Amino acid sequence: MPGSLSLVWLKRDLRIRDHRPLLEAAASGSMVPIFVFEPSIWQAGELDGTHFQFVCESLLELDQRFRERGTRLAIRVGELPDVFAEIAKTYSIHQLFSHQETGTLRTYARDKRVARWCRDMGILWNEYSQNGVIRRLTNRDGWASRWTKTMNRELLPDIPSFATVQEFDWGAIPSPEQVGMVPASAKCRVQVGGENNAQKELDSFLSMRGLMYRTAMSSPITAETQCSRLSPYLAWGNISIHDVYRATKKRALTVTEEFSNDRSQASQFQQSLRSFSSRLSWHCHFIQKLESEPEIEERNICRIYDGMRENEFDDERFAAWKEGLTGFPMIDACMRYLHIHRWINFRMRAMLMSFAAYHLWLHWREPALFLARHFLDFEPGIHFPQCQMQSGVTGINTIRIYSPKKQLQDQDPTGQFVRQYVPELRNVPIEYLAEPFRMSLDLQVRTGCQIGIDYPRPIVDESKAVKFAKDRIYAIRNSEASRSAAVSVYLKHGSRKGKFRDPLPGKTKNPRNLNNPPTQGLLPGFEDS
């Protein structure tokens, strides 16, 4: 054989900075960093062409960074561990280095196959945590303090050079079709992948762009520029959450002095940085849920809700929701925005999922898969628990039913956002914009928006749909069986930052309509950043 080497298996950690597997492998001698496009993963239903494009952009930049340090990035298309086995026919692989991944059930099964292959081949597989998520955690007691301790550690040192492997077949980035993917639509306007772009977003957010983050994050109008926009870079590992946390903490130390002439602005920035930091913790809090219970990708977190919606799925309602043709302008505007940008802020994501679950009475799984394909920042550990939380099947979170009308009034008071993304409504007076079906026929004609012709009627009667949803979900939630089920979920997954609220406090309570909830109550796991 030509010689021995170590493999560094890159997955959702497409960077060089603050990367322990690369650091450890560099100290072990000759190494090959490798990314494998696995068709079975890409075709599983959660990813689409925009994810593929983002990953390819990240890999191109990463390869350049490796070249500057004396090596290259190897690319393969195939299934694992078959790809590693093929390399092992030519080279003696003595170690495999990687980060731990909290992914889907499919990637989990793949990891188990790789582990068996390594054992059979006598190859040491070194896995490292990259985000404070803890494997084999039995309960959440003390989790937050352990996470904070991890985040407060110093960043790993830079790696100036790598010992390369001569005459290695480095491969090339494939086309989408070679992986079984449809190319990204030319209509999509999405962020560009790469470690450099991740750093630029972080720097601009911390320097000034994040000043109004705390108050700007809720509206889709202001969130686009004043949220951090780091979520896809965190999801694909162009930057570590450890790096972001440390930079945010460092920035907080300089704000007061920098804005010494404007105490109000200094206070606003500090509040925004604290709010952002808390969301970094929530980010890992949600990933920990999937790490502790991988099955919640497919089944309800609280099993007492099994069968509540599954057999009543309405394909026509689902189709209208996906296309932004529900007849609820704020819902439709957000969905159409999402089709273009493959990102939208947390509150609007939660509203979309809540609307699908309560107004349309759709079981969460299919809407979750659709949103996964349309969220460039799709992170399985955040995504599936949050979709369940917004659908009311966790057993421990407040039932929140968003009013599309109230959200339009609060987050788009002039109608700017709705008119831009639902142009059929551009001439509708503001007083009718949330409910255009209430316009007289004469006004419909004069505005060029005839309901049922130019823009659909609401696909459900909101008051009846919401009452139906409340009755159904509270019939279960207020049952005696719900108490023990909720306690079990809390012990395994609940945050310890607040007191556990008994799901049966006495009298039956109706869910509050979510118009202006307290920030912490939102449990921002969908990428709010």
WOKACOR-V910697 format. One record per residue. N is the residue number from 0. RES is the residue in three letters. OMEGA is omega in degrees with one decimal (999 if undefined). NEAR is the number of other C-alpha atoms within 8 Angstrom. Layout:
BEGIN
N & RES & OMEGA & NEAR
N & RES & OMEGA & NEAR
END
This chain:
BEGIN
0 & MET & -179.2 & 6
1 & PRO & -178.8 & 5
2 & GLY & -179.4 & 6
3 & SER & -179.2 & 10
4 & LEU & 169.6 & 14
5 & SER & 173.4 & 15
6 & LEU & 169.5 & 13
7 & VAL & -175.2 & 14
8 & TRP & 179.7 & 10
9 & LEU & -179.9 & 12
10 & LYS & 176.2 & 10
11 & ARG & -179.3 & 8
12 & ASP & -169.5 & 12
13 & LEU & -178.2 & 15
14 & ARG & 171.9 & 11
15 & ILE & -177.4 & 9
16 & ARG & 176.3 & 8
17 & ASP & -173.5 & 10
18 & HIS & -173.7 & 10
19 & ARG & 178.0 & 9
20 & PRO & 177.5 & 13
21 & LEU & -179.8 & 11
22 & LEU & -178.8 & 9
23 & GLU & -179.6 & 9
24 & ALA & 179.6 & 13
25 & ALA & 179.7 & 13
26 & ALA & -175.1 & 6
27 & SER & -178.8 & 8
28 & GLY & -177.8 & 9
29 & SER & -176.9 & 12
30 & MET & 177.6 & 15
31 & VAL & 171.9 & 14
32 & PRO & -174.0 & 12
33 & ILE & 171.3 & 12
34 & PHE & -177.4 & 11
35 & VAL & 171.9 & 12
36 & PHE & -177.5 & 11
37 & GLU & -177.8 & 11
38 & PRO & -178.6 & 11
39 & SER & 177.8 & 7
40 & ILE & -176.9 & 8
41 & TRP & -177.5 & 14
42 & GLN & -172.5 & 11
43 & ALA & 175.9 & 7
44 & GLY & -179.7 & 8
45 & GLU & -173.1 & 10
46 & LEU & 175.5 & 11
47 & ASP & -173.6 & 14
48 & GLY & 179.1 & 12
49 & THR & 174.5 & 12
50 & HIS & 179.5 & 9
51 & PHE & 179.9 & 13
52 & GLN & -179.2 & 10
53 & PHE & 179.5 & 12
54 & VAL & 179.7 & 10
55 & CYS & 176.8 & 10
56 & GLU & 179.3 & 11
57 & SER & -178.2 & 13
58 & LEU & 178.3 & 11
59 & LEU & 178.7 & 8
60 & GLU & -178.8 & 10
61 & LEU & 177.8 & 14
62 & ASP & 178.3 & 10
63 & GLN & 178.6 & 9
64 & ARG & 176.6 & 9
65 & PHE & 179.2 & 12
66 & ARG & 178.8 & 9
67 & GLU & -178.8 & 8
68 & ARG & 170.3 & 9
69 & GLY & 179.4 & 10
70 & THR & 177.9 & 12
71 & ARG & 176.1 & 12
72 & LEU & 177.2 & 13
73 & ALA & 179.4 & 12
74 & ILE & 175.5 & 12
75 & ARG & 169.7 & 12
76 & VAL & -179.0 & 11
77 & GLY & -179.4 & 10
78 & GLU & 177.5 & 11
79 & LEU & 10.8 & 10
80 & PRO & -176.3 & 10
81 & ASP & -179.4 & 8
82 & VAL & 178.4 & 12
83 & PHE & -179.9 & 8
84 & ALA & 178.7 & 8
85 & GLU & 177.4 & 8
86 & ILE & -178.3 & 8
87 & ALA & 175.9 & 9
88 & LYS & -176.5 & 7
89 & THR & -176.2 & 8
90 & TYR & 173.6 & 11
91 & SER & 179.1 & 10
92 & ILE & -177.5 & 11
93 & HIS & 176.5 & 10
94 & GLN & 172.1 & 11
95 & LEU & 179.2 & 13
96 & PHE & 175.2 & 15
97 & SER & 167.4 & 12
98 & HIS & 169.6 & 13
99 & GLN & 178.9 & 8
100 & GLU & 170.4 & 6
101 & THR & -174.6 & 10
102 & GLY & -179.2 & 10
103 & THR & 175.6 & 9
104 & LEU & 179.9 & 9
105 & ARG & 178.6 & 8
106 & THR & 176.6 & 9
107 & TYR & 178.0 & 10
108 & ALA & 176.8 & 8
109 & ARG & 178.9 & 10
110 & ASP & 179.0 & 8
111 & LYS & 176.2 & 8
112 & ARG & 178.2 & 10
113 & VAL & 179.5 & 10
114 & ALA & 178.7 & 9
115 & ARG & 179.8 & 8
116 & TRP & 178.5 & 9
117 & CYS & 178.7 & 11
118 & ARG & -179.2 & 9
119 & ASP & -177.1 & 7
120 & MET & -177.7 & 6
121 & GLY & -179.7 & 7
122 & ILE & 178.7 & 11
123 & LEU & 177.5 & 9
124 & TRP & 179.5 & 10
125 & ASN & 179.1 & 9
126 & GLU & -177.5 & 9
127 & TYR & 175.6 & 9
128 & SER & 178.1 & 9
129 & GLN & -174.4 & 10
130 & ASN & 178.7 & 8
131 & GLY & 175.2 & 10
132 & VAL & -171.2 & 12
133 & ILE & 177.4 & 8
134 & ARG & 178.3 & 6
135 & ARG & 177.0 & 5
136 & LEU & -177.4 & 7
137 & THR & 174.3 & 6
138 & ASN & -172.2 & 7
139 & ARG & -179.4 & 12
140 & ASP & 177.4 & 5
141 & GLY & -176.1 & 7
142 & TRP & -175.4 & 7
143 & ALA & -179.4 & 8
144 & SER & 177.1 & 7
145 & ARG & 178.5 & 9
146 & TRP & -179.3 & 11
147 & THR & 178.1 & 8
148 & LYS & 178.5 & 8
149 & THR & -177.7 & 9
150 & MET & -177.5 & 10
151 & ASN & 176.9 & 8
152 & ARG & 177.4 & 6
153 & GLU & 173.5 & 4
154 & LEU & 177.6 & 7
155 & LEU & -179.2 & 8
156 & PRO & 176.4 & 5
157 & ASP & 179.8 & 6
158 & ILE & -175.1 & 9
159 & PRO & -177.2 & 5
160 & SER & 177.1 & 8
161 & PHE & 173.4 & 12
162 & ALA & -173.8 & 10
163 & THR & 176.8 & 10
164 & VAL & -176.4 & 10
165 & GLN & 175.0 & 4
166 & GLU & 176.6 & 4
167 & PHE & 175.9 & 5
168 & ASP & -172.8 & 5
169 & TRP & 178.8 & 8
170 & GLY & -178.1 & 7
171 & ALA & 178.2 & 7
172 & ILE & -176.8 & 7
173 & PRO & 170.3 & 8
174 & SER & 176.4 & 6
175 & PRO & -177.6 & 11
176 & GLU & 179.5 & 9
177 & GLN & 178.5 & 7
178 & VAL & -179.8 & 13
179 & GLY & -177.8 & 9
180 & MET & 171.8 & 12
181 & VAL & -179.7 & 8
182 & PRO & 177.9 & 11
183 & ALA & 178.8 & 10
184 & SER & 177.6 & 7
185 & ALA & 180.0 & 5
186 & LYS & -177.4 & 5
187 & CYS & 175.7 & 11
188 & ARG & -171.4 & 8
189 & VAL & 177.8 & 10
190 & GLN & -178.0 & 5
191 & VAL & -176.7 & 7
192 & GLY & 175.0 & 14
193 & GLY & -178.8 & 16
194 & GLU & -179.6 & 14
195 & ASN & 178.9 & 6
196 & ASN & 176.4 & 9
197 & ALA & -179.3 & 13
198 & GLN & 177.9 & 9
199 & LYS & 179.0 & 8
200 & GLU & 179.8 & 11
201 & LEU & -178.0 & 11
202 & ASP & -178.0 & 8
203 & SER & 179.3 & 10
204 & PHE & -176.4 & 13
205 & LEU & -178.5 & 11
206 & SER & -178.6 & 7
207 & MET & -171.9 & 7
208 & ARG & -177.7 & 12
209 & GLY & -176.8 & 15
210 & LEU & -175.4 & 13
211 & MET & -175.7 & 11
212 & TYR & -173.9 & 15
213 & ARG & -178.4 & 10
214 & THR & -175.5 & 7
215 & ALA & -171.1 & 11
216 & MET & -172.0 & 14
217 & SER & -177.7 & 12
218 & SER & 177.3 & 12
219 & PRO & 179.5 & 13
220 & ILE & -176.8 & 8
221 & THR & -176.2 & 11
222 & ALA & -175.7 & 13
223 & GLU & -178.0 & 10
224 & THR & -173.2 & 8
225 & GLN & 163.6 & 14
226 & CYS & -174.3 & 15
227 & SER & -176.4 & 13
228 & ARG & 178.8 & 9
229 & LEU & -169.1 & 10
230 & SER & 178.1 & 11
231 & PRO & 179.8 & 11
232 & TYR & 173.7 & 14
233 & LEU & -177.8 & 12
234 & ALA & -178.2 & 11
235 & TRP & 171.6 & 12
236 & GLY & 173.9 & 11
237 & ASN & 175.6 & 15
238 & ILE & -179.1 & 15
239 & SER & 177.6 & 12
240 & ILE & 174.9 & 10
241 & HIS & 179.1 & 12
242 & ASP & -179.5 & 10
243 & VAL & 179.9 & 10
244 & TYR & -177.9 & 11
245 & ARG & 179.9 & 10
246 & ALA & 179.1 & 8
247 & THR & 178.8 & 11
248 & LYS & 178.7 & 8
249 & LYS & -179.8 & 8
250 & ARG & -179.2 & 9
251 & ALA & -178.9 & 10
252 & LEU & -176.0 & 7
253 & THR & -172.7 & 8
254 & VAL & -175.9 & 11
255 & THR & 179.7 & 11
256 & GLU & -177.3 & 6
257 & GLU & -179.1 & 7
258 & PHE & -176.2 & 10
259 & SER & -180.0 & 8
260 & ASN & -179.4 & 4
261 & ASP & -175.2 & 7
262 & ARG & 179.3 & 9
263 & SER & 179.6 & 6
264 & GLN & 177.4 & 9
265 & ALA & 179.0 & 13
266 & SER & 178.9 & 9
267 & GLN & -178.9 & 10
268 & PHE & 179.3 & 12
269 & GLN & 177.7 & 10
270 & GLN & 179.0 & 9
271 & SER & 179.6 & 14
272 & LEU & 176.8 & 12
273 & ARG & 179.0 & 8
274 & SER & 179.1 & 9
275 & PHE & 179.5 & 11
276 & SER & 179.8 & 10
277 & SER & 179.3 & 8
278 & ARG & 173.6 & 12
279 & LEU & 176.2 & 10
280 & SER & 178.8 & 10
281 & TRP & 177.2 & 11
282 & HIS & -178.7 & 13
283 & CYS & 177.1 & 11
284 & HIS & -178.9 & 10
285 & PHE & 177.4 & 13
286 & ILE & 178.5 & 13
287 & GLN & 178.4 & 12
288 & LYS & -178.3 & 12
289 & LEU & 176.2 & 16
290 & GLU & -178.0 & 12
291 & SER & -178.0 & 11
292 & GLU & -175.3 & 7
293 & PRO & -175.4 & 10
294 & GLU & -177.5 & 8
295 & ILE & 168.3 & 11
296 & GLU & -173.4 & 11
297 & GLU & -176.2 & 6
298 & ARG & -177.2 & 8
299 & ASN & 175.6 & 11
300 & ILE & 177.0 & 11
301 & CYS & -169.3 & 12
302 & ARG & 179.8 & 8
303 & ILE & 178.9 & 8
304 & TYR & 177.8 & 9
305 & ASP & 178.1 & 10
306 & GLY & -176.4 & 6
307 & MET & -177.8 & 8
308 & ARG & -165.8 & 10
309 & GLU & -173.6 & 9
310 & ASN & -177.7 & 6
311 & GLU & -175.6 & 8
312 & PHE & -178.2 & 9
313 & ASP & -176.2 & 8
314 & ASP & -179.5 & 6
315 & GLU & 176.7 & 6
316 & ARG & -180.0 & 10
317 & PHE & 180.0 & 12
318 & ALA & 179.4 & 8
319 & ALA & 178.6 & 10
320 & TRP & -178.4 & 12
321 & LYS & -175.4 & 9
322 & GLU & -175.7 & 9
323 & GLY & -179.0 & 12
324 & LEU & -176.8 & 11
325 & THR & -173.6 & 14
326 & GLY & 174.1 & 10
327 & PHE & -168.6 & 12
328 & PRO & -177.8 & 13
329 & MET & 176.2 & 12
330 & ILE & -176.1 & 12
331 & ASP & 179.1 & 15
332 & ALA & -180.0 & 13
333 & CYS & -179.7 & 13
334 & MET & 180.0 & 13
335 & ARG & 173.9 & 12
336 & TYR & -178.8 & 11
337 & LEU & 178.0 & 12
338 & HIS & -176.7 & 9
339 & ILE & -169.7 & 10
340 & HIS & -177.7 & 10
341 & ARG & 175.1 & 13
342 & TRP & 167.8 & 10
343 & ILE & -173.0 & 12
344 & ASN & -171.9 & 16
345 & PHE & -175.5 & 12
346 & ARG & -179.6 & 9
347 & MET & 174.1 & 12
348 & ARG & -179.9 & 10
349 & ALA & 178.0 & 11
350 & MET & 179.4 & 12
351 & LEU & -177.8 & 11
352 & MET & 178.6 & 14
353 & SER & 179.2 & 14
354 & PHE & 178.5 & 11
355 & ALA & -174.9 & 14
356 & ALA & -173.5 & 13
357 & TYR & -178.6 & 13
358 & HIS & -175.8 & 12
359 & LEU & 178.3 & 12
360 & TRP & 178.1 & 11
361 & LEU & 172.9 & 14
362 & HIS & -167.7 & 12
363 & TRP & -168.3 & 12
364 & ARG & -178.4 & 7
365 & GLU & 173.5 & 7
366 & PRO & 179.4 & 12
367 & ALA & 178.9 & 12
368 & LEU & 177.8 & 10
369 & PHE & -179.8 & 10
370 & LEU & 177.7 & 8
371 & ALA & -179.9 & 12
372 & ARG & -176.8 & 12
373 & HIS & 173.5 & 11
374 & PHE & 176.9 & 10
375 & LEU & -178.7 & 12
376 & ASP & -179.6 & 12
377 & PHE & 176.8 & 10
378 & GLU & -172.2 & 8
379 & PRO & -176.0 & 12
380 & GLY & 175.2 & 14
381 & ILE & -167.8 & 14
382 & HIS & -173.7 & 13
383 & PHE & 174.3 & 11
384 & PRO & -179.9 & 14
385 & GLN & 177.6 & 11
386 & CYS & 177.2 & 12
387 & GLN & 179.7 & 13
388 & MET & 179.7 & 10
389 & GLN & 178.1 & 12
390 & SER & 174.8 & 13
391 & GLY & -176.7 & 12
392 & VAL & 176.9 & 10
393 & THR & 179.7 & 12
394 & GLY & -173.9 & 13
395 & ILE & -178.0 & 11
396 & ASN & 179.0 & 7
397 & THR & 175.1 & 6
398 & ILE & -177.7 & 9
399 & ARG & 178.9 & 11
400 & ILE & -177.2 & 13
401 & TYR & 172.4 & 11
402 & SER & 178.8 & 9
403 & PRO & 179.0 & 12
404 & LYS & -178.3 & 10
405 & LYS & 178.0 & 8
406 & GLN & 175.9 & 12
407 & LEU & -178.8 & 12
408 & GLN & -177.3 & 9
409 & ASP & -170.3 & 8
410 & GLN & 179.2 & 10
411 & ASP & -170.2 & 14
412 & PRO & 178.6 & 8
413 & THR & -178.5 & 5
414 & GLY & -177.8 & 10
415 & GLN & -175.4 & 8
416 & PHE & -178.0 & 10
417 & VAL & -178.5 & 13
418 & ARG & 179.8 & 11
419 & GLN & -173.4 & 8
420 & TYR & 171.4 & 10
421 & VAL & -172.8 & 12
422 & PRO & 175.1 & 8
423 & GLU & -175.2 & 10
424 & LEU & -171.2 & 11
425 & ARG & -178.9 & 8
426 & ASN & -178.9 & 8
427 & VAL & 178.4 & 10
428 & PRO & -174.9 & 6
429 & ILE & -177.8 & 8
430 & GLU & 178.6 & 5
431 & TYR & -169.7 & 11
432 & LEU & 179.9 & 11
433 & ALA & -178.5 & 13
434 & GLU & -174.9 & 9
435 & PRO & 179.1 & 9
436 & PHE & 179.3 & 8
437 & ARG & 177.0 & 6
438 & MET & 173.0 & 9
439 & SER & 179.1 & 6
440 & LEU & 179.2 & 7
441 & ASP & 179.6 & 7
442 & LEU & 176.6 & 8
443 & GLN & -179.4 & 12
444 & VAL & -177.1 & 9
445 & ARG & 179.5 & 7
446 & THR & -179.5 & 8
447 & GLY & -179.2 & 9
448 & CYS & 178.2 & 14
449 & GLN & -177.0 & 10
450 & ILE & -176.3 & 11
451 & GLY & 178.1 & 7
452 & ILE & -179.9 & 7
453 & ASP & -179.6 & 9
454 & TYR & -173.2 & 12
455 & PRO & 167.8 & 11
456 & ARG & 174.9 & 9
457 & PRO & -175.5 & 9
458 & ILE & 172.5 & 8
459 & VAL & 170.2 & 8
460 & ASP & -170.3 & 7
461 & GLU & -176.2 & 7
462 & SER & 179.0 & 6
463 & LYS & -178.6 & 8
464 & ALA & -179.5 & 12
465 & VAL & 177.5 & 11
466 & LYS & 178.7 & 8
467 & PHE & -178.6 & 8
468 & ALA & 178.8 & 11
469 & LYS & -178.4 & 10
470 & ASP & -176.0 & 8
471 & ARG & -174.2 & 9
472 & ILE & 179.8 & 10
473 & TYR & 173.1 & 9
474 & ALA & 177.2 & 8
475 & ILE & -174.1 & 10
476 & ARG & -178.1 & 10
477 & ASN & 177.9 & 10
478 & SER & 178.6 & 9
479 & GLU & -178.7 & 7
480 & ALA & -178.2 & 7
481 & SER & -175.7 & 13
482 & ARG & -177.6 & 11
483 & SER & 178.8 & 8
484 & ALA & -179.1 & 12
485 & ALA & 178.9 & 13
486 & VAL & 179.0 & 9
487 & SER & 178.7 & 8
488 & VAL & -179.1 & 14
489 & TYR & -178.2 & 11
490 & LEU & -177.5 & 9
491 & LYS & -169.3 & 10
492 & HIS & -170.3 & 10
493 & GLY & 174.2 & 9
494 & SER & 177.8 & 8
495 & ARG & -178.2 & 9
496 & LYS & 179.3 & 4
497 & GLY & 178.9 & 5
498 & LYS & 176.8 & 5
499 & PHE & 179.3 & 5
500 & ARG & -180.0 & 6
501 & ASP & 179.0 & 6
502 & PRO & 177.7 & 11
503 & LEU & -175.9 & 11
504 & PRO & -179.7 & 6
505 & GLY & 179.6 & 4
506 & LYS & 175.5 & 5
507 & THR & 178.4 & 6
508 & LYS & 174.3 & 4
509 & ASN & 177.9 & 6
510 & PRO & 177.4 & 9
511 & ARG & 178.1 & 7
512 & ASN & -171.5 & 8
513 & LEU & 177.1 & 9
514 & ASN & -179.8 & 9
515 & ASN & -175.2 & 4
516 & PRO & 174.5 & 7
517 & PRO & -173.1 & 6
518 & THR & -177.2 & 6
519 & GLN & 179.9 & 6
520 & GLY & 179.8 & 6
521 & LEU & -175.4 & 7
522 & LEU & -170.6 & 7
523 & PRO & 178.2 & 11
524 & GLY & 167.4 & 12
525 & PHE & -173.8 & 11
526 & GLU & 178.8 & 11
527 & ASP & -174.0 & 12
528 & SER & 999 & 10
END
